[in-house]
């Protein structure tokens, strides 16, 4: 999975979706945000067994794919970045590079 996205739009989406993420869950996947990159955009979903939220934002997708990313960690990374555009690259072993 490889795509480029506007940092402000992604940061806003992650902050909104974080409200639907469980803070201390028995299932670790409930602490994350599911991200599915396609040519139609980046569809993001969060769920905590009570409420669920989805958000789709425009991206430039070079390679389609999906991953679950821990919401708190992703939010911290995005807030610390200064560039306008963020590049995500996830390989077959689910190693993610964020630039």
MIVEXFI-622317 format. One line per 3 residues: number of its first residue (from 1); their letters; for each residue x, y, z of N, C-alpha, C. Coordinates in nm, 2 decimals, always signed. Layout:
BEGIN
NUM> a> X/Y/Z/X/Y/Z/X/Y/Z | ...
% end
This chain:
BEGIN
1> xxx> +0.09/-0.12/+0.00/+0.00/+0.00/+0.00/+0.09/+0.12/+0.00 | +0.06/+0.22/-0.09/+0.14/+0.34/-0.10/+0.04/+0.45/-0.14 | +0.05/+0.56/-0.06/-0.04/+0.68/-0.10/+0.02/+0.81/-0.04
4> xxx> -0.03/+0.92/-0.10/+0.00/+1.05/-0.05/-0.13/+1.11/-0.01 | -0.12/+1.19/+0.10/-0.24/+1.25/+0.16/-0.21/+1.39/+0.22 | -0.30/+1.48/+0.22/-0.29/+1.61/+0.29/-0.28/+1.58/+0.44
7> xxx> -0.18/+1.63/+0.51/-0.16/+1.61/+0.65/-0.28/+1.66/+0.73 | -0.32/+1.78/+0.70/-0.43/+1.85/+0.78/-0.56/+1.76/+0.77 | -0.60/+1.72/+0.65/-0.72/+1.64/+0.64/-0.71/+1.51/+0.71
10> xxx> -0.59/+1.44/+0.70/-0.57/+1.31/+0.77/-0.57/+1.33/+0.92 | -0.51/+1.44/+0.97/-0.50/+1.46/+1.11/-0.64/+1.49/+1.17 | -0.72/+1.57/+1.10/-0.86/+1.60/+1.14/-0.94/+1.47/+1.14
13> xxx> -0.93/+1.38/+1.04/-1.00/+1.26/+1.04/-0.96/+1.16/+1.15 | -0.83/+1.16/+1.18/-0.78/+1.07/+1.29/-0.83/+1.12/+1.42 | -0.83/+1.25/+1.44/-0.88/+1.31/+1.57/-1.03/+1.28/+1.59
16> xxx> -1.11/+1.29/+1.48/-1.25/+1.26/+1.49/-1.28/+1.11/+1.52 | -1.21/+1.03/+1.44/-1.23/+0.88/+1.46/-1.18/+0.83/+1.59 | -1.08/+0.90/+1.66/-1.03/+0.86/+1.78/-1.14/+0.86/+1.89
19> xxx> -1.24/+0.93/+1.87/-1.35/+0.93/+1.97/-1.42/+0.80/+1.97 | -1.41/+0.72/+1.86/-1.48/+0.59/+1.86/-1.38/+0.47/+1.88 | -1.26/+0.50/+1.93/-1.16/+0.40/+1.95/-1.16/+0.37/+2.10
22> xxx> -1.16/+0.24/+2.14/-1.15/+0.20/+2.28/-1.01/+0.23/+2.33 | -1.00/+0.29/+2.45/-0.87/+0.32/+2.51/-0.80/+0.20/+2.57 | -0.87/+0.12/+2.64/-0.81/-0.01/+2.70/-0.91/-0.12/+2.66
25> xxx> -0.88/-0.18/+2.55/-0.97/-0.29/+2.50/-0.91/-0.43/+2.52 | -1.00/-0.52/+2.54/-0.96/-0.66/+2.55/-0.91/-0.71/+2.41 | -0.96/-0.65/+2.31/-0.91/-0.68/+2.17/-0.83/-0.57/+2.12
28> xxx> -0.70/-0.58/+2.10/-0.62/-0.47/+2.05/-0.66/-0.40/+1.93 | -0.73/-0.47/+1.84/-0.78/-0.41/+1.71/-0.88/-0.30/+1.74 | -0.94/-0.30/+1.86/-1.04/-0.19/+1.89/-0.97/-0.06/+1.93
31> xxx> -0.84/-0.07/+1.94/-0.76/+0.05/+1.97/-0.71/+0.12/+1.85 | -0.74/+0.06/+1.73/-0.69/+0.11/+1.61/-0.79/+0.17/+1.51 | -0.74/+0.22/+1.41/-0.82/+0.28/+1.30/-0.79/+0.19/+1.17
34> xxx> -0.89/+0.14/+1.11/-0.87/+0.06/+0.99/-0.86/+0.16/+0.87 | -0.76/+0.14/+0.79/-0.73/+0.23/+0.68/-0.73/+0.15/+0.55 | -0.82/+0.18/+0.45/-0.82/+0.11/+0.33/-0.80/+0.21/+0.22
37> xxx> -0.68/+0.20/+0.15/-0.65/+0.29/+0.04/-0.68/+0.23/-0.09 | -0.77/+0.31/-0.17/-0.80/+0.27/-0.31/-0.79/+0.39/-0.39 | -0.82/+0.37/-0.52/-0.82/+0.49/-0.61/-0.93/+0.58/-0.58
40> xxx> -1.04/+0.53/-0.51/-1.15/+0.62/-0.47/-1.12/+0.70/-0.35 | -1.02/+0.67/-0.28/-0.99/+0.75/-0.16/-0.94/+0.66/-0.04 | -0.92/+0.72/+0.07/-0.88/+0.65/+0.19/-1.00/+0.64/+0.28
43> xxx> -1.05/+0.52/+0.30/-1.17/+0.49/+0.38/-1.11/+0.45/+0.52 | -1.15/+0.52/+0.62/-1.10/+0.49/+0.76/-1.22/+0.46/+0.84 | -1.20/+0.36/+0.93/-1.31/+0.31/+1.02/-1.26/+0.29/+1.16
46> xxx> -1.34/+0.32/+1.26/-1.31/+0.30/+1.40/-1.43/+0.24/+1.47 | -1.41/+0.16/+1.57/-1.53/+0.09/+1.63/-1.48/+0.05/+1.77 | -1.57/+0.07/+1.87/-1.54/+0.03/+2.01/-1.64/-0.06/+2.07
49> xxx> -1.71/-0.14/+2.00/-1.82/-0.23/+2.04/-1.95/-0.16/+2.08 | -1.95/-0.02/+2.09/-2.07/+0.05/+2.11/-2.10/+0.15/+2.00 | -2.00/+0.22/+1.95/-2.02/+0.31/+1.84/-1.92/+0.28/+1.73
52> xxx> -1.95/+0.32/+1.61/-1.86/+0.31/+1.50/-1.86/+0.43/+1.42 | -1.75/+0.47/+1.36/-1.74/+0.59/+1.27/-1.66/+0.55/+1.15 | -1.70/+0.62/+1.04/-1.63/+0.60/+0.91/-1.60/+0.74/+0.86
55> xxx> -1.49/+0.75/+0.78/-1.46/+0.88/+0.71/-1.38/+0.84/+0.59 | -1.41/+0.91/+0.48/-1.33/+0.89/+0.35/-1.27/+1.02/+0.31 | -1.14/+1.02/+0.28/-1.08/+1.14/+0.24/-1.00/+1.11/+0.11
58> xxx> -0.98/+1.22/+0.03/-0.91/+1.21/-0.10/-0.76/+1.19/-0.08 | -0.71/+1.10/-0.16/-0.56/+1.07/-0.16/-0.52/+1.05/-0.30 | -0.38/+1.04/-0.31/-0.32/+1.00/-0.44/-0.27/+0.86/-0.41
61> xxx> -0.33/+0.76/-0.46/-0.30/+0.62/-0.44/-0.21/+0.56/-0.54 | -0.09/+0.52/-0.50/+0.00/+0.45/-0.60/-0.02/+0.30/-0.59 | -0.06/+0.25/-0.48/-0.08/+0.10/-0.46/-0.18/+0.08/-0.35
64> xxx> -0.29/+0.00/-0.39/-0.40/-0.02/-0.30/-0.36/-0.11/-0.19 | -0.43/-0.10/-0.07/-0.41/-0.19/+0.04/-0.48/-0.14/+0.16 | -0.46/-0.22/+0.27/-0.53/-0.18/+0.40/-0.44/-0.22/+0.52
67> xxx> -0.46/-0.15/+0.63/-0.39/-0.18/+0.75/-0.47/-0.12/+0.87 | -0.45/-0.18/+0.99/-0.50/-0.12/+1.11/-0.39/-0.05/+1.18 | -0.41/+0.07/+1.21/-0.30/+0.15/+1.28/-0.35/+0.20/+1.41
70> xxx> -0.27/+0.19/+1.52/-0.31/+0.23/+1.65/-0.34/+0.38/+1.65 | -0.46/+0.42/+1.69/-0.51/+0.56/+1.68/-0.42/+0.66/+1.75 | -0.39/+0.63/+1.87/-0.31/+0.72/+1.95/-0.17/+0.75/+1.89
73> xxx> -0.10/+0.64/+1.85/+0.03/+0.65/+1.78/+0.02/+0.73/+1.65 | -0.08/+0.70/+1.57/-0.09/+0.77/+1.44/-0.12/+0.92/+1.47 | -0.21/+0.95/+1.56/-0.24/+1.09/+1.59/-0.11/+1.17/+1.64
76> xxx> -0.03/+1.10/+1.73/+0.09/+1.16/+1.78/+0.19/+1.19/+1.66 | +0.20/+1.09/+1.57/+0.29/+1.11/+1.46/+0.25/+1.23/+1.37 | +0.12/+1.23/+1.34/+0.07/+1.34/+1.25/+0.08/+1.47/+1.31
79> xxx> +0.06/+1.49/+1.44/+0.07/+1.62/+1.51/+0.22/+1.67/+1.51 | +0.31/+1.57/+1.51/+0.45/+1.61/+1.52/+0.51/+1.65/+1.38 | +0.44/+1.62/+1.28/+0.49/+1.64/+1.14/+0.47/+1.79/+1.10
82> xxx> +0.55/+1.84/+1.02/+0.54/+1.98/+0.97/+0.50/+2.00/+0.83 | +0.53/+1.90/+0.74/+0.50/+1.91/+0.60/+0.35/+1.91/+0.57 | +0.32/+1.96/+0.46/+0.18/+1.96/+0.42/+0.13/+1.83/+0.37
85> xxx> +0.22/+1.75/+0.31/+0.18/+1.62/+0.25/+0.25/+1.50/+0.32 | +0.17/+1.40/+0.35/+0.23/+1.28/+0.42/+0.23/+1.16/+0.32 | +0.34/+1.09/+0.32/+0.35/+0.97/+0.24/+0.35/+0.85/+0.33
88> xxx> +0.26/+0.75/+0.29/+0.25/+0.62/+0.36/+0.29/+0.51/+0.27 | +0.38/+0.42/+0.32/+0.42/+0.31/+0.24/+0.42/+0.19/+0.34 | +0.34/+0.09/+0.30/+0.33/-0.03/+0.38/+0.37/-0.15/+0.30
91> xxx> +0.47/-0.23/+0.34/+0.52/-0.34/+0.26/+0.44/-0.47/+0.30 | +0.48/-0.58/+0.24/+0.41/-0.71/+0.26/+0.41/-0.76/+0.40 | +0.51/-0.72/+0.47/+0.53/-0.76/+0.61/+0.46/-0.67/+0.71
94> xxx> +0.38/-0.57/+0.66/+0.31/-0.47/+0.73/+0.40/-0.38/+0.81 | +0.51/-0.35/+0.75/+0.60/-0.25/+0.80/+0.56/-0.12/+0.74 | +0.53/-0.01/+0.82/+0.48/+0.11/+0.76/+0.59/+0.22/+0.77
97> xxx> +0.61/+0.29/+0.66/+0.70/+0.41/+0.66/+0.61/+0.53/+0.64 | +0.62/+0.62/+0.73/+0.55/+0.75/+0.72/+0.65/+0.86/+0.70 | +0.64/+0.94/+0.59/+0.73/+1.05/+0.56/+0.65/+1.17/+0.55
% end
